[in-house]
C-alpha cells in the first residue's frame, strides 16, 4: 500500500523551500518575521485544513475547473520566475523556450506518484546540502554588527505578516492525494513550520551579510552566495542551474498530477498521469509563458496569491453551505 500511494510530503516541502530560494527580493526584517511566524504558521496550517474539510463536503465541477486553472496559471508563473532569475544571473545563457522544455520534458518521468516521491527526497537532500554549503562559504562575511537594533514599527510587522501569509498551492494540494494507509502526522503544520522558519533563517543570514542595506538589494540571496570564496554559485553554476530546474520540474509534476485528478477524477484514480495529456499540457504551458513573458512577475505572483485566497473563500462558503444542509436534513 505504501508503495502504491507513497507520501508526497517531501515534494510539498521542496515546493515551499524553492519559493524561498527563488524569491527575487527580501521583504522583511527577521526579528519581525520571527514574531509573526508564531501566528502565521498555525494560521496557514488551519487554512489548509479548512480548505480540505470544505472540499470534502462537496466540490462542484466549477470549483474543480477553477482549481485546475489556478494550478495551470501557477505552473506558467513558476517557469517565468525561473527564467527571469536565470536571465538576471546569467544574461543570454538560456531562452524561454529552452527553459520550458528543460523543465517540462522530465515531467514525463515524474508522471507516477512513486517517481515524484522518490525524486522529491533526492532533490530535498540536494537543496539542504547546497544551502548548507552556501552558508559555509559566506560564513566569514557574516557579522553580528550588521544586526539592526532600531525598534521595529507596525509597518515592519505588517510587511512580514503579508509576506508570510502568501498562500502557495502546496498548502491546498493534500486534499487531492490518494488515500494512504499510514498518513504523516500534522502534515500541514509541519509544512508551514518548515517554510516560514526556513524563510526567517534565510532573512537572518541576509541581515548578517548586508546589514541595513538588505531591503535595497535585488536577488540578495544569490548575490551573497556569489561572494563566497568557494561558492557553488561561482564554481559550479551549471550544476546549480540543473538543481533549480529539478526543483521547478518537481513542482510542475505535482501541479500536473493535481490537475489530472481535478479534471478527470474517474480516469485518474490511479497513481500516474496518462501519457495522452502531455502534448496538450506542454504546448499550453509554453504558449502561456510566451504570452506572459513581458508580465511583471512580482505583480503576477501577488495576483496569484489573491486568486488562491479567493478560491479558499469560495470553497469554504460552499463547504459550509453543504455541511449546514446536511445537518438540517438530518435534523429534519
C-alpha positions, 0 to 999 in steps of 0.5 A: 500500500505504501508503495502504491500511494507513497507520501508526497510530503517531501515534494510539498516541502521542496515546493515551499523551500524553492519559493524561498530560494527563488524569491527575487527580493527580501521583504522583511526584517527577521526579528519581525518575521520571527514574531509573526511566524508564531501566528502565521504558521498555525494560521496557514496550517488551519487554512489548509485544513479548512480548505480540505474539510470544505472540499470534502463536503462537496466540490462542484465541477466549477470549483474543480475547473477553477482549481485546475486553472489556478494550478495551470496559471501557477505552473506558467508563473513558476517557469517565468520566475525561473527564467527571469532569475536565470536571465538576471544571473546569467544574461543570454545563457538560456531562452524561454523556450529552452527553459520550458522544455528543460523543465517540462520534458522530465515531467514525463518521468515524474508522471507516477506518484512513486517517481515524484516521491522518490525524486522529491527526497533526492532533490530535498537532500540536494537543496539542504546540502547546497544551502548548507554549503552556501552558508559555509562559504559566506560564513566569514562575511557574516557579522553580528554588527550588521544586526539592526537594533532600531525598534521595529514599527507596525509597518515592519510587522505588517510587511512580514505578516503579508509576506508570510501569509502568501498562500502557495498551492502546496498548502491546498494540494493534500486534499487531492492525494490518494488515500494512504494507509499510514498518513504523516502526522500534522502534515500541514503544520509541519509544512508551514513550520518548515517554510516560514522558519526556513524563510526567517533563517534565510532573512537572518543570514541576509541581515548578517551579510548586508546589514541595513542595506538588505531591503535595497538589494535585488536577488540578495540571496544569490548575490551573497552566495556569489561572494563566497570564496568557494561558492557553488554559485561561482564554481559550479553554476551549471550544476546549480542551474540543473538543481533549480530546474529539478526543483521547478520540474518537481513542482510542475509534476505535482501541479500536473498530477493535481490537475489530472485528478481535478479534471478527470477524477474517474480516469485518474484514480490511479497513481500516474498521469496518462501519457495522452495529456502531455502534448496538450499540457506542454504546448499550453504551458509554453504558449502561456509563458510566451504570452506572459513573458513581458508580465511583471512577475512580482505583480503576477505572483501577488495576483496569484496569491489573491486568486488562491485566497479567493478560491479558499473563500469560495470553497469554504462558503460552499463547504459550509453551505453543504455541511449546514444542509446536511445537518438540517436534513438530518435534523429534519 
